[in-house]
Amino acid sequence: MLADLQRDFARALRGDALAVPRLGIDAGALNAERRVAVYRNHHRISLAAALAANFPTVVKVIGEAAFQSLALSFLAIDPPREPSLAAYGAGFPAFVESDPRSQSLVYLGDVARLDWALNVAERADDLPTFTAACLAKLEQLEALRLKPHPSLTLVSSLYPLLRIRDVAAGLEEGASLDDGGVALMIWRKAGCPTCVVLDHAAFGFMLALVNGQTLAEATEGLPPERLPELLAQFVLSDAFLQSF
Amino acid sequence: MPLDSIGLMETRAGIGWRSPHHSELLERRPRLGFLEVHAENHMGGGRRTAVLECARRDYPVSIHGVGLSLGGVEPVDGVHLDWFAELVSATDPVLVSEHVAWCLQDGIYLNDLLPLPYTEEALDVLTRNIDRVQGRLKRAILMENPSTYLAFTHSTIPEGAFLAEMARRSGCGLLLDVNNLYVNERNHGVPARVVMAALDPASVAEIHVAGHHIADLGDATLLIDDHGSTVADAVWNLYREAILRFPQARTLVEWDSRIPALDVLLNEAAKADVHRAAMLELRHAG
């Protein structure tokens, strides 16, 4: 039955050597295991390469060999479930953080989150965004609840992620974890993936809006003079959807 | 009848639409028959979609699916198919193609074009899935013959007859990859010319040529279809024969790994044009 063959082939690809004899392979000059190994190697190497493309900063921080090792372990527990390889790796940051091999690099999980956020900003669906014209039509500004654009991610880290990224890219000589943390807003602005640093108040404001709070709730405790700036820089800049 | 008058000479070879070449292609706009777009590379929005729209203004495109898993027992993913149909609708491609292969099992994408046994059951599965895609797209698609590194003892149908019967039952056309034919001939001893001879000449609407890698495994060699080098002379020879059999087919030069400078790829496309023109003249004279 073809269903049995495809189930066993998938198992063999993912490392189950006991599945190979059940495939009924016409061996010839090469035995069945070596023939399956051609497919298994391609399966693993191509998916590790896809992950590397989606996490370029992690690769630069730990090197290609260490990344390949992490990627193969991740592939074994969290294989792709979407047809686009660009969408593979949503669970990788959490995996990196929990893997014993990266325990000495406490910031690596957050570096992976930054990479993933930039990946999402690059490829998220194009949807109409909330604009100044939308704002002008509103009668009750305070009651406004917005829905984040799928390209938007907020990343808050205890570590200096942008400095770590620049050091990994060879743009800076060194970063100290004593430099402190950073809060980032990453999204697609005017068609381009964009990453900006948010101060404490702006991060709290954006987090509240992303979590579905009203504009009045999000601005609670903020100096009133900041609202125009926050609206212009973050709300009316392709970060939220037109429909909400 | 002059060849130009039946349009055959006008169709130049195409190349793949690959990110390292996007800007240069849009800037230089070299004369090419079409650009082949790997569908799954363009899921979602953003710059890639915007850049593809630019390319679409300058060139015809073909949409080449690599992940619908039409040889899979598991049903075609409806969300994936809807998205694929939207891409086809948005780009109005000259050709739409997929593979005689499978890649989806238990909801997991295995990221390879995995081999099928050539059996009645596999024909039934392919026909069912191709029907579904063609019904959704409301157009015929082309199905590409695979390169393989193993064969199954329970295959009962020769490769050529299998491809011909799949096309007959489903109404799909064929994308004949002559590099894959050559790889299979060397790996399994299946003569490429025998496969070509089994096909209905009217069913072949596109031909792929590509480079391959010869892997030395110590006690044996295996040809790997890696699309990472120039087309081998033996494959150009098969291509010339394929043009004689299938003169109406468009040609695409594939290059997907170790992607070279654009000029290298354009040179391969120009070679295909020269081979094709020579064979069409020969066919016309004969």
HADDOCK unambig.tbl for C-alpha pairs under 7 A between the chains (distance, minus, plus):
assign (segid A and resid 2 and name CA) (segid B and resid 73 and name CA) 6.93 0.50 0.50
assign (segid A and resid 3 and name CA) (segid B and resid 73 and name CA) 5.79 0.50 0.50
assign (segid A and resid 7 and name CA) (segid B and resid 105 and name CA) 6.74 0.50 0.50
assign (segid A and resid 10 and name CA) (segid B and resid 105 and name CA) 6.80 0.50 0.50
assign (segid A and resid 24 and name CA) (segid B and resid 152 and name CA) 5.61 0.50 0.50
assign (segid A and resid 24 and name CA) (segid B and resid 153 and name CA) 5.58 0.50 0.50
assign (segid A and resid 24 and name CA) (segid B and resid 154 and name CA) 7.00 0.50 0.50
assign (segid A and resid 25 and name CA) (segid B and resid 150 and name CA) 6.65 0.50 0.50
assign (segid A and resid 25 and name CA) (segid B and resid 151 and name CA) 5.84 0.50 0.50
assign (segid A and resid 25 and name CA) (segid B and resid 152 and name CA) 4.56 0.50 0.50
assign (segid A and resid 25 and name CA) (segid B and resid 153 and name CA) 5.75 0.50 0.50
assign (segid A and resid 26 and name CA) (segid B and resid 150 and name CA) 6.93 0.50 0.50
assign (segid A and resid 26 and name CA) (segid B and resid 151 and name CA) 5.44 0.50 0.50
assign (segid A and resid 26 and name CA) (segid B and resid 152 and name CA) 5.26 0.50 0.50
assign (segid A and resid 26 and name CA) (segid B and resid 153 and name CA) 5.06 0.50 0.50
assign (segid A and resid 29 and name CA) (segid B and resid 220 and name CA) 6.65 0.50 0.50
assign (segid A and resid 35 and name CA) (segid B and resid 149 and name CA) 6.07 0.50 0.50
assign (segid A and resid 35 and name CA) (segid B and resid 150 and name CA) 5.95 0.50 0.50
assign (segid A and resid 43 and name CA) (segid B and resid 110 and name CA) 6.53 0.50 0.50
assign (segid A and resid 43 and name CA) (segid B and resid 111 and name CA) 6.18 0.50 0.50
assign (segid A and resid 43 and name CA) (segid B and resid 112 and name CA) 6.43 0.50 0.50
assign (segid A and resid 79 and name CA) (segid B and resid 108 and name CA) 6.44 0.50 0.50
assign (segid A and resid 80 and name CA) (segid B and resid 108 and name CA) 5.74 0.50 0.50
assign (segid A and resid 80 and name CA) (segid B and resid 109 and name CA) 5.48 0.50 0.50
assign (segid A and resid 81 and name CA) (segid B and resid 107 and name CA) 5.88 0.50 0.50
assign (segid A and resid 81 and name CA) (segid B and resid 108 and name CA) 4.75 0.50 0.50
assign (segid A and resid 81 and name CA) (segid B and resid 109 and name CA) 5.63 0.50 0.50
assign (segid A and resid 82 and name CA) (segid B and resid 109 and name CA) 6.59 0.50 0.50
assign (segid A and resid 83 and name CA) (segid B and resid 40 and name CA) 6.47 0.50 0.50
assign (segid A and resid 83 and name CA) (segid B and resid 67 and name CA) 5.86 0.50 0.50
assign (segid A and resid 83 and name CA) (segid B and resid 109 and name CA) 6.26 0.50 0.50
assign (segid A and resid 84 and name CA) (segid B and resid 40 and name CA) 5.18 0.50 0.50
assign (segid A and resid 84 and name CA) (segid B and resid 41 and name CA) 6.34 0.50 0.50
assign (segid A and resid 84 and name CA) (segid B and resid 43 and name CA) 6.55 0.50 0.50
assign (segid A and resid 122 and name CA) (segid B and resid 46 and name CA) 5.71 0.50 0.50
assign (segid A and resid 123 and name CA) (segid B and resid 44 and name CA) 5.33 0.50 0.50
assign (segid A and resid 123 and name CA) (segid B and resid 45 and name CA) 5.17 0.50 0.50
assign (segid A and resid 123 and name CA) (segid B and resid 46 and name CA) 5.23 0.50 0.50
assign (segid A and resid 124 and name CA) (segid B and resid 44 and name CA) 5.42 0.50 0.50
assign (segid A and resid 124 and name CA) (segid B and resid 45 and name CA) 5.38 0.50 0.50
assign (segid A and resid 124 and name CA) (segid B and resid 46 and name CA) 6.53 0.50 0.50
assign (segid A and resid 125 and name CA) (segid B and resid 44 and name CA) 4.58 0.50 0.50
assign (segid A and resid 125 and name CA) (segid B and resid 45 and name CA) 4.22 0.50 0.50
assign (segid A and resid 125 and name CA) (segid B and resid 46 and name CA) 6.91 0.50 0.50
assign (segid A and resid 126 and name CA) (segid B and resid 45 and name CA) 4.86 0.50 0.50
assign (segid A and resid 126 and name CA) (segid B and resid 46 and name CA) 6.37 0.50 0.50
assign (segid A and resid 191 and name CA) (segid B and resid 46 and name CA) 6.08 0.50 0.50
assign (segid A and resid 191 and name CA) (segid B and resid 47 and name CA) 6.42 0.50 0.50
